[in-house]
Amino acid sequence: MSDIKISIRDLHVRYKDGKYPLRGITMDIIANKTNVVFGPAGGGKSTLIRVLNRLIDLSDVEDIKGEVLLDGVNILAPEIDVIELRRRVGVVFSRPIPLPLTIFENISFGLEVAGEKDKRKIARKVEHALRQAVLWDEIYDRLDYPASSLSGGQQQRLCLARVLALEPEVILLDEPTSALDPVSTAKIEDFLKIAEKDYTFLLAPHNQQQAARVADYAAFFLQGKLVEYAVGEELFFNPKKKETSDYIQGRFG
């Protein structure tokens, strides 16, 4: 078995309106792999992502029970440094939201906030992040242009580069290609495979086809519960649970 980066044990989340977006989730997120959570809308995928870097703290949550162990340390513990956690566990959402700054400044800003003062080191890190996000060759001569001048697909990869520049250990992606064209989608999927040696990914894809293409490990979520978890190829081609099989075959969802 590969190394476990994040271990989730009996995780329950309850909102103040009494709804449970997650019920009794137990699963592992494997290091240096693309881990996928998929299923119909309302299954709890986005809630799980918000739990994993404590963005859930900003939600209308009444109670969270269970453990989420990052390298053996429970990130739900009250003494956890949430700012440091979010540096280690970055997130990219479905809608790109570049800062109202230049392309270069969108990435350098986070480095400066993190305490980096060496301008040459910042420039190197900006270039490296843009290359990792498969964007450098398209915009290297426009770094002083407003980020808003980029296309939607380029803006999404810029937001990915912004996360990469801070050198996180885990990257959470919540439907990162849902609004992108096929070419931009393919570039982000290619990035996942190339970058697995350096990062652990958890992806909530916007469709089942993408889940099947990229998953090293996959988890099927339905109405807040984990129905099935397995190696990606095994789950998509030989699911053990009827609900998983029905969803993969398009009988609901």
Secondary structure, 3 states (H helix, E strand, C coil): CCCEEEEEEEEEEEECCCCCCEEEEEEEEECCCEEEEECCCCCCHHHHHHHHCCHHHHCCEEEEEEEEEECCEECCCCCCCHHHHHHHEEEECCCCCCCCCEHHHHHHHHHHHCCCCCHHHHHHHHHHHHHHCCCHHHHHHHCCCEHHHCCHHHHHHHHHHHHHCCCCCEEEEECCCCCCCHHHHHHHHHHHHHHCCCCEEEEECCCHHHHHHHCCEEEEEECCEEEEEEEHHHHHHCCCCHHHHHHHCCCCC
